[in-house]
Amino acid sequence: MNYSISKMTRNEYGLLEDFLYEAIFIPKGVQAPPREIISRPELQVYIAGFGSKKSDIAFAARCEGKIVGAVWVRIMDDYGHIDDETPSFAISLYKQYRGMGIGTALMKTMLGELKKQGYKQASLAVQKENYAVKMYKNVGFCIVDENEEEYIMLCKL
């Protein structure tokens, strides 16, 4: 699979709505929630006004000229919040592009960018059942906390 990764442009940030919805983990046998779920405040924190904060950074994976995945970070009070110096990750790919290494490449690209910009660590929250837990561990994230449903993971840069 040929793909490229590059920074998202400001006029592409609107696509983060699609990728936010795609990022919602749906366990086997569970029906996907309606798309309107992304308008909830606890999810809007990931995309509302994206590009307005210094910590807002986004990369896109492109395949045959089409954006097929995105990774974005910002310092926000989200599920994976550690402190006000640690960017939190969001990442997703359209289903047909998963399992091909694109997500790992997006994660590594973002981690490199965060290190270059002087950040010391990054965080994320992930459902315990999510297959992506293994990928997060493989790129350097460690579990630092958990609740009934999720792991809070941290990567030192």
C-alpha positions, 0 to 999 in steps of 0.5 A: 500500500503506497501512502504518504504522511504530511501535516494537515493544512488549516483547510483540511481540519474540517475532516477531523470531524470524520476522523473523530467519529472513526476513532470511537471504538465499537466493540464486537456485537455493539452497534455504532452510535449515531454520528451526532455523538461527536457533538457532545462536549467531551468529544468536541474538546478534540476538535472545536477550534482546532488550529487555534492553540499552539499545541494543535498539530495534525498529520494526515495519511494520504493514499492515491490523493485521498486523506485516509487517516489522521493523527492530531494532538492538543493540550486539552482536558480529555480522557487521557489528560495528564497535565497542562504541558502534555499533548493528548493524542487522537488517531483514526483511519478509515476501516479499509486502511487499518492493519496496514502499518499506516497508524503506526507511521502516523504515531511515529511521525507525530511523536517525532514532531512533538519531540522536535517541538520540545514536548517531554511526553504525550498521552492518550486514553484507549478502551482496554478492548481496543486492538490499538493498545498493542500498537501504542505499546509498540511505539513507546506508550506505557500504561500509567493509570486505568479505570474500569474501561480504559487505560491512560497511556504515556509516552516519554519523548 
